[in-house]
Amino acid sequence: MVLCVPASPKLVGWADRDLGAGARAVQRNLDRRLAGKGPAKRRAPQVFRATLSTVEAQVAARMPGHDRALRRQVARAIYNESMQTKLDPLLVLALIHVESSFNPRVVSSAGAMGLMQLREATLRSELERSGLGSADPHDPVANVRAGIRYLRRLMDAFGNNIDLALMAYNAGPNRIRTHARAGAIPARFRVYPRRIRGELAKFRLAAGSQKPATLVGSADAPARPVG
């Protein structure tokens, strides 16, 4: 559900910065795709890298009523897929908190399911697209793997613009792309990424990081998934 807030020229904050530049980046990437050149390349910023033990601890704290083995599988899926796709695992934790409050059984009125609130068609498409095979749409691990791959694809499609990718995850990429092309993102769509950033800050504080909350992994120091 997207909450509506009144638009205001005085509205400031991290989610309101550089949306014009973000819209222009989206248009450039769309133009490049139409020309067969692929998306423009951008250097990814440095991030604080959460350890597997950090992710496991956070998952355990937020899923106390679930089997220990399931919690460990979910934590490893979050960590490994985040490292594979160069996303911050703490971002994924923040997104899961906002989407489902770490309830793997929750189903929305729109049919979105599980920890990362994916529709079955999206889940199956992302698993197949990534070569991860098919899976039970109610499987929490499959849901996490597909959700992270979907977020990574949105980051690529929207030129690594954090705000736009998160808004697209919540409201749909076509809707956000249309507004971005027009050069104006309605304020109501900005509520969701602000909520994600707020939760991300809490996870960073719990993890003991004082570094800025960036979302994309560093290309200079790639992390490795764990076995």
N, C-alpha and C positions, 0 to 999 in steps of 0.2 A: 504494500500500500504506500502511495506517495502522498505525503502531507502537503497541503497548499499553504504558502506564505505569501503575503502581499509583496509585490515588486516595489523596490525603492531605489532611487539613485544613490542613496546613502548606504546601501547594503554593502558591507565590506567583509573581507576575510579570505582565507585560503581558497575557498571554492569559487570566489568571484574574480580572482585574478587571472588575467591573460586568457579569458575566454575568446576574445577576438582573435588572438594569435592561435588559439586552439582550433577555432573554426577555419582559419586560413590553412592550418596544417592539414586538417581533414580534407579540404578542397584540393590541396596539392597532391595528397595521396590518392584521392579519387581520380584526379586527372592523370596521374602517373599510371594507375591501374588500367584506365581506359586506353592509354597509349601503349600498354604492354610492358611498361618499365618496372612495375612493382612499386611498393611503398618506398618513400624516401627514408634513408637510414638516419638514425639519431643515436648519439652516444648515450648510453644509459648511465644515470648517476650512481654514485656510491650509496650503499645502504648498510644499516646495521644488520648483521646476519644472526638470526636466532639459531641456537643449537637445537639438535633433536631433543635433548633432555628438556629444554625450555618449552618446546611445543608439547611434549608428552605431559609435562606438569600442568600446562594450561588446559589441555584437553581433559585430563583427569579431574581437575578442579571444577570443570563445567559440565561434566557428564558423570557425576558420582553414582547415579543409579544404574549405570550400564556396566556390563561385564568388562573386567580388566583387559581381557584379550582384545575385545572390540575397541576399547579406548586406545590401546597400543597400535592397532591396525590403522585406525583413523589418524592418529598422530603421525605415523610413518608415511601414510598417504599424503597428508598435508605437507610434510617436510620434503619428501622425495619429489613430488610433483612441482612444488614451489622451486626447488633447486633446478629441476629439469627445465622449467620454463622461465627461470630467472625472475621469479616474483618473490616478494618478501613473504615468508610464511606467517609473519605477524599480521600482515594485511589480510591473508586468507582467514586467520582466526577472527579478525575484526568483522569481516564480511559474514562469516558463519554466525557470529553472535547477533548481528543485526537481522540477518535473514531468518534464522530458525531458533535462536537462543540455544543452540547445540542440541536440539531435539531431532533425532534422525527420522522420526515417524511423522512429523508434522506435514500436513498437506494444505495448501492454500485454496481459497475459493476459486482461483484460476487454474488449479490443477498442478501447481508447482510443488515439487516433493523434496523432502529430505533436508540435509544439513545446509546445502547451498541453494535450495529452492529452484530446482530445474524442472521444466516440463519433460515428460518422458521422451518426446521427439528430440529435444535439444540434447538430452543426456546421451541417447543412442547415437545421434549424429556426431557429437564430439568424441565419443569413444572410438567410433569407426574412423573418423577423420584422423585421429591421432594414432591409429593402429593398435589400440588397446583392446579391441575385440568387443563383443557384446556382453551384457551383464544384466542381472536382475535390477530393474530401476529402483527397487527399494533397498538395495545394498548400499549402506553408508559409504563404504570405501569407493565404490564405483561413482557414487554421487560426487564425492570430493574430487576424484580424479577428473571427471568430466567438467565439473565447475571450474576448476583451476585452468584447464585447457581452454575453456570458453572465455574466461577472463583474459588470458594471455592473447587470444585471438582478437578480442576487443581492443586491448592495448595496442596491438599491431595495426588494426584497422583505423584507429583514431590517433595515429601518430604518437603513441606513448603519452598522450595527454591524460593525466590521472582523472580529472574531473569528468571528461567526456566518456571515458571507458566505464567508469562506475555508473554514470547516469544511464549509459546504454545497457549495462547489466540489469539495472532496475526497471527502466522504462521501455527498453527495446532499441536496438541499434538504428533501425530505419527512422524512428521518430526523432531520435537525437541527431542523426545525420541531417535530416531535413531542416531542423532548427539551426544546426551549425552552419550549413550552407547559406542560410539566410542571414547569418551573422548575429543572431540574438537567441540565447538560451533562456527560456522563461525561468523565473526565480524558483518556481515550485519544483523544478527538477534538481535544483542544487541542494535541497534538503538532504537527500540520500547520501551524496558524497561527504557532506559535513558530518553526518552521523557516523559514517565509516571512519573518518579521520579522528573523531572523538574517541571511538573505541580503540583505534590503533594507538592513540596516545596512552591509553590505560594499559594496553598490553606492553608497550615499550617501557612504561614505568615499572610494571611488574617484572619485566625482564632485565631491568637495571640499565637501560640505555638512555642516555641523555642526548643522543644524536637526533637531527631532524628526521621527521617521518617521511622518507621517500619510499616509493613503492616498487621500483624496478631494480633487479639485481645488477651488479657491476659486471661489465664485460671483461674488466681487467683481472678480476679475481673470482673466476667461476667456482661455485661451491659444488660439491659432489653429493649425489644421493647416497643414502646408506642402504646396505643390503638387508 
